[in-house]
Amino acid sequence: MALPDDLTLTVNGREHRLRAAPQTPLLYLLRNDLALNGPKYGCGLGECGACTVLVDGRVARSCVLPTRVALGRRVTTLEGLGDRQQPSAVQQAFIEAQAAQCGYCINGMIIAVTALLEQDPDPSETTIKRALRHQLCRCGAHVEIIQAARRAAEIARARRIEVHEADPLDARSPSL
């Protein structure tokens, strides 16, 4: 293993200076150094999806992603999507649909649905299933997870409408 380097990571919109070997799996730094426990250690092989994060908006398996790959990029974990007071649309939908059983897969499911809705704000059930095909849920909460993904699209759409209607600079508003 190489000697540690001083690394700067941008995680959830904040810069963090860490000392680690560049080949250290990103998951280790997120959980151990930054105390971000959304991403979980599951299989350690990038197969189950429990460790899923967004890197520049793209789904990535942090258990197999060397930290050096994340340098200079935006990393977003479950904690960076929202909080208890203001959950993201996807987090809110998963709460409403009671889509968590044991909770181990939910991090990856929420991250994958978040990435999907950024690409396709009104996905079909087939598209949702395709986006979640690499996320493993052993509890069998798939029906609730699909419902949550559909609900997340509805919530996100409603939030966009609210923001649009509240915008005083909206082209449809009378001149100032």
TIFINU-849350 format. One record per residue (C-alpha): residue number from 1; x, y, z. Coordinates in Angstrom, 2 decimals, decimal comma. Layout:
zami | X | Y | Z
NUM | X | Y | Z
...
This chain:
zami | X | Y | Z
1 | 0,00 | 0,00 | 0,00
2 | 1,29 | 3,45 | -0,91
3 | 2,02 | 6,13 | 1,65
4 | -0,83 | 8,53 | 2,44
5 | -1,20 | 11,77 | 0,47
6 | -2,98 | 14,97 | 1,36
7 | -6,20 | 14,73 | -0,63
8 | -8,99 | 17,24 | -1,12
9 | -12,44 | 15,84 | -1,73
10 | -15,63 | 17,76 | -2,40
11 | -18,40 | 15,87 | -0,63
12 | -21,95 | 17,15 | -0,28
13 | -20,86 | 20,60 | -1,42
14 | -18,04 | 20,97 | 1,10
15 | -14,29 | 20,59 | 0,63
16 | -12,55 | 18,15 | 2,94
17 | -8,81 | 17,71 | 3,37
18 | -7,93 | 14,13 | 4,19
19 | -4,80 | 12,09 | 4,49
20 | -5,09 | 8,77 | 2,67
21 | -3,56 | 6,65 | -0,02
22 | -5,15 | 7,59 | -3,37
23 | -6,17 | 3,97 | -4,01
24 | -8,14 | 3,79 | -0,75
25 | -11,77 | 2,96 | -1,55
26 | -13,87 | 6,11 | -1,37
27 | -16,34 | 4,35 | 0,95
28 | -13,70 | 4,06 | 3,69
29 | -13,05 | 7,81 | 3,71
30 | -16,74 | 8,67 | 3,58
31 | -17,64 | 6,45 | 6,52
32 | -14,48 | 6,45 | 8,63
33 | -13,09 | 9,95 | 8,11
34 | -16,18 | 12,00 | 7,31
35 | -18,71 | 10,03 | 9,42
36 | -21,15 | 9,79 | 6,50
37 | -23,02 | 6,58 | 7,13
38 | -25,55 | 6,67 | 4,29
39 | -23,33 | 4,56 | 2,04
40 | -22,96 | 1,10 | 3,54
41 | -20,35 | -1,60 | 3,21
42 | -22,25 | -4,50 | 1,66
43 | -20,44 | -6,93 | -0,58
44 | -17,20 | -4,98 | -1,05
45 | -17,30 | -5,94 | -4,74
46 | -19,54 | -3,22 | -6,18
47 | -22,32 | -5,74 | -6,79
48 | -25,02 | -5,01 | -4,18
49 | -25,30 | -1,21 | -4,40
50 | -25,37 | -0,50 | -0,65
51 | -22,34 | 1,81 | -1,05
52 | -23,78 | 3,83 | -3,94
53 | -22,98 | 7,56 | -4,16
54 | -23,19 | 10,14 | -6,91
55 | -19,96 | 11,35 | -8,51
56 | -20,64 | 14,37 | -10,69
57 | -24,28 | 13,26 | -10,76
58 | -23,51 | 9,71 | -11,90
59 | -24,13 | 6,55 | -9,88
60 | -20,88 | 5,09 | -8,52
61 | -20,00 | 2,19 | -6,23
62 | -17,84 | 3,74 | -3,53
63 | -16,58 | 0,40 | -2,18
64 | -14,59 | -0,23 | -5,36
65 | -13,96 | 3,36 | -6,45
66 | -10,41 | 4,47 | -5,62
67 | -10,46 | 7,87 | -3,94
68 | -8,14 | 9,26 | -6,65
69 | -11,01 | 8,93 | -9,15
70 | -13,18 | 11,24 | -7,02
71 | -10,55 | 14,00 | -6,74
72 | -11,74 | 17,18 | -8,47
73 | -15,28 | 15,83 | -8,73
74 | -18,49 | 16,40 | -6,75
75 | -19,37 | 13,47 | -4,50
76 | -22,90 | 13,34 | -3,12
77 | -23,99 | 10,92 | -0,43
78 | -27,43 | 10,27 | 1,02
79 | -26,71 | 12,95 | 3,64
80 | -26,14 | 15,52 | 0,88
81 | -29,59 | 15,09 | -0,65
82 | -31,64 | 16,51 | 2,21
83 | -32,21 | 16,33 | 5,95
84 | -35,00 | 15,57 | 8,42
85 | -36,49 | 19,04 | 8,09
86 | -36,20 | 19,21 | 4,30
87 | -35,79 | 15,79 | 2,72
88 | -35,23 | 15,57 | -1,00
89 | -38,22 | 14,55 | -3,12
90 | -36,82 | 11,03 | -3,32
91 | -36,20 | 10,78 | 0,41
92 | -39,72 | 12,08 | 1,10
93 | -41,23 | 9,54 | -1,29
94 | -39,36 | 6,65 | 0,33
95 | -40,65 | 7,77 | 3,73
96 | -44,23 | 8,07 | 2,47
97 | -44,13 | 4,68 | 0,72
98 | -42,48 | 3,05 | 3,73
99 | -40,01 | 1,60 | 1,26
100 | -37,41 | 0,53 | 3,81
101 | -37,36 | -2,84 | 5,51
102 | -33,96 | -3,44 | 7,08
103 | -32,67 | -0,19 | 5,55
104 | -29,45 | -1,59 | 4,18
105 | -30,25 | -1,16 | 0,49
106 | -32,17 | 2,10 | 0,83
107 | -29,09 | 4,31 | 0,46
108 | -28,38 | 2,83 | -2,96
109 | -32,01 | 2,83 | -3,99
110 | -32,46 | 6,52 | -3,11
111 | -29,22 | 7,50 | -4,83
112 | -30,13 | 5,52 | -7,97
113 | -33,62 | 7,05 | -8,14
114 | -32,14 | 10,52 | -7,60
115 | -29,79 | 10,01 | -10,55
116 | -32,64 | 8,62 | -12,66
117 | -34,92 | 11,60 | -11,99
118 | -32,14 | 14,00 | -12,96
119 | -32,01 | 12,28 | -16,36
120 | -35,71 | 11,47 | -16,76
121 | -38,14 | 13,45 | -14,58
122 | -41,10 | 11,26 | -15,62
123 | -39,77 | 7,70 | -15,92
124 | -41,91 | 4,71 | -16,80
125 | -42,02 | 1,68 | -14,53
126 | -39,74 | -0,13 | -16,95
127 | -37,23 | 2,73 | -16,80
128 | -37,36 | 2,73 | -13,00
129 | -36,75 | -1,02 | -12,87
130 | -33,86 | -0,66 | -15,31
131 | -32,29 | 2,08 | -13,15
132 | -32,62 | -0,10 | -10,04
133 | -31,53 | -3,39 | -11,61
134 | -28,09 | -3,26 | -9,97
135 | -29,43 | -2,39 | -6,51
136 | -29,94 | -5,50 | -4,40
137 | -32,75 | -5,65 | -1,81
138 | -32,82 | -8,88 | 0,12
139 | -35,94 | -7,97 | 2,14
140 | -38,22 | -7,97 | -0,88
141 | -39,39 | -4,35 | -0,59
142 | -39,31 | -3,98 | -4,38
143 | -43,00 | -3,11 | -4,74
144 | -42,71 | -0,28 | -2,21
145 | -39,44 | 0,88 | -3,76
146 | -41,04 | 1,13 | -7,21
147 | -43,99 | 3,01 | -5,64
148 | -41,53 | 5,35 | -3,92
149 | -39,73 | 6,04 | -7,20
150 | -43,02 | 6,92 | -8,90
151 | -44,02 | 9,11 | -5,94
152 | -40,62 | 10,84 | -6,02
153 | -41,26 | 11,91 | -9,62
154 | -44,65 | 13,34 | -8,54
155 | -43,15 | 15,21 | -5,57
156 | -40,29 | 16,59 | -7,67
157 | -42,74 | 17,74 | -10,34
158 | -44,93 | 19,48 | -7,71
159 | -41,88 | 21,17 | -6,18
160 | -40,78 | 22,44 | -9,61
161 | -44,26 | 23,87 | -10,20
162 | -44,25 | 25,58 | -6,78
163 | -40,86 | 27,17 | -7,47
164 | -41,93 | 28,24 | -10,95
165 | -45,18 | 29,79 | -9,70
166 | -43,38 | 31,60 | -6,89
167 | -40,74 | 33,13 | -9,18
168 | -41,47 | 36,88 | -9,52
169 | -39,24 | 37,02 | -12,59
170 | -41,32 | 34,40 | -14,37
171 | -42,05 | 35,52 | -17,94
172 | -45,78 | 35,05 | -17,29
173 | -45,76 | 37,51 | -14,38
174 | -46,72 | 41,16 | -14,96
175 | -43,82 | 43,54 | -15,51
176 | -42,17 | 44,99 | -12,45
